[in-house]
Amino acid sequence: MEMNMMSERYDYLIVGAGLYGATFAYMAGRRGKRCLVIDKRSHAGGNVYCREVAGINVHVYGAHIFHTNDREVWDLVNSIVPFNRYTNCPVAVAPDGRLYNLPFNMNTFYQMWGVRTPEEAQVKLDEQRREARERMAAEGATEPRNLEEQALTLIGRDVYEQLIKGYTEKQWGRRCTELPPFIIRRLPVRLTFDNNYFNDAYQGIPVGGYNRLIEGLLEGADVVLDSDFFADRGRWEGMADRIVFTGRIDEFYGFRFGRLDYRSIRLETEVLEVANWQGNAVVNYTSGMVPWTRIIEHKHFEAFGAAVYDNQRTVISRECPAEWAEGMEPFYPVNDARNQETYMKYKALADREERVIFGGRLAEYRYYDMAPVMAAAMRRAEEV
Ligand code: UDP
């Protein structure tokens, strides 16, 4: 966009063209507000951005599977782009060398213990959970104090050791005893033969990729890419009445209370001359000895059944977790006690801002999924 277009004044300057910023722009636009969206990357979409490689939409920043119970969000996204019927059913390669279905369900329990009925599985689970509860009680604890205790009381030692411990410790770069219990509560445990990773009513991937969704959301806004807010803060701030900030909250406040930690992912992407490499979109590697947490085979997000073979090539990405450092992409907030305490100091400042709205994973320092991020932006844009 030409700079002279930007001499006008906007109602909102939105810093960050990810899902929060794009959804806010869409909603505010529908209410007649003028929005300028800036992003330091050379593309919009934040981490849902896709790039076409070998005729396949590649999730450049790791697997993004849209799922929600929120009818309003589902209707909004479907009004912009149709969604396909993708259902996430990951498979795990465990340290014992065997394959297990995820999330934890009757298939997993059959593979782990040979149990065939919900009743048999329940007996096994109760036995393992009791052991974990007794161990905690001996230390005077009534509630799980960390992720390890949460996992042991939820699912027991066998599943914890094969499917959780190694994965979680490499994903977060911390011991399970140092991580908050809520991270593992995301995963369902069920006594049915149901491999659907999510419990939500609606799930899918936009037909043609996520860029279509983002383009639709940003249609009514002015968008300027390759522009770092912090490189020219005064000028950007002067261009609108209010600001929606979706970047790192610690950076917004000049790190005055110290830096927040993030986890990052390095994606190693390869084009392979085979039509179907792993037979599934997501395969987790739960051993602490394998450097990646999962391998994604992108075509399975959008081609099902025989259509997998329409393209004789495939694209895979290994997701290798890493501690975040300046210059890398911050993917996940690390909501341990120290970081949470630091974040609350920043949040107290943010709560007092009259001109600035903070939203999304980085600005709210919250392990948000896509649909809740959109719901939050929709609600916020309706308040203003
Ligand atoms: N998790 C695990 N084993 C797995 C998959 C997930 O222990 O095979 C744990 C791990 O702690 C992870 C958390 O569950 O951080 C949440 O997993 P999810 O797949 O929801 O993570 P995301 O897709 O957001 O990275």
Residues whose N, C-alpha, C, O or C-beta is under 5 A from the ligand:
A	BS01	UDP	A92 L163 I164 Y167 T168 Q171 I183 I184 R186 N284
